[in-house]
Amino acid sequence: MAFRSHYFNLCCFFVMIILFGSCSAQLSSYYYAKTCPKALYIIKTAVLGAVAKESRMGASLLRLHFHDCFGCDASVLLDDDDASNFTGEKSAAPNANSLRGFEVIDSIKSKLEAACPGVVSCADILAVTARDSVATLGGPTWTVELGRRDSTTASFSNANTDLASPLMNLDELISVFSKKGFTEKEMVALSGSHTTGKARCLLFRNRIYNETNIDSEFAKSIQSNCPSSGGADNLSPLDDGSPVIFDNSYFKNLVNNKGLLHSDQALFNGGSMDSQVATYSENPITFSVDFANAMVKMGNLSVLTGTDGEIRTNCRKVN
């Protein structure tokens, strides 16, 4: 009888796998293989076009995923709705007048809805566009596990407290990432995303005029586009060495005291992360591998699967 019971349970296990993919809802790299086989091609083609049109868009799409993925549920895409008294995350301090690329996501979602209505989630779109953006800019690639579902709510307060600030010191950065389960090494690797993209003068003005752990010639060159007053929205590249390409130049900058943001240079300032920054500055392959692995981990944070959440028809609002 014990054998028969074991055999019956084993059969049920395999039936569940056949019917549902696993005994509990999980992510899978083959999630859309049958339900929307062209999904990844549609997303990749759109990303290639968007980055070809504006190279900065690659960094913007990557950043969207970052700001969503301290809970990967596409909550960051939801618009405010005065009628229902709903406040999303777009107006939170780390996101307001900063996040961009929403129109690219809208366009991708529209194409996917035309190809396979109600199948591909906005959360999965964010995860894949981030990967494809990095690869398009010359960086590493990785396997994106799919099957996320979209949230039906957002958290303005969490967006204000959970995301790293460009003004943070090293201990504050470590704390923010640690709360999400990241090691210090993974934090440094993920910070390497600042090897592409731009920042507003408002966020680094104090550093280039008042901080001492900054190369004087570098500071002077940045001051030309970021005056001591005014010009708050003027942009400068986060990586002055190779502002578009996704490489390890960011870490080389830090070693030479050319980090643009206070939080950037905090990683290499006589503290515990100096050796890790130095390693990445000298070993681009090591950085690429560690970054890709950390992105996979980040993409699996607090995902909704199974019957949780929904598949939004419009990424900006709940169904």
Secondary structure, DSSP 8 states (H G I E B T S, - for coil): -HHHHHHHHHHHHHHHHHHHSSSS---BTTTTTTT-TTHHHHHHHHHHHHHHH-THHHHHHHHHHHHHTTTTSSGGG---BTTTTB--STTSTTTTTT---HHHHHHHHHHHHHHSTTTS-HHHHHHHHHHHHHHHTT-------B--BB-S---HHHHHHHS--TT--HHHHHHHHHTTT--HHHHHHHHGGGGS-EEEHHHHHHHHHH-SSS-HHHHHHHHTTS-SSS-TT-EEES-SSSSSS-SSHHHHHHHTT--SSHHHHTTSSSSTTHHHHHHHHH-HHHHHHHHHHHHHHHHTTT-B-TTSSB--SBTTB--
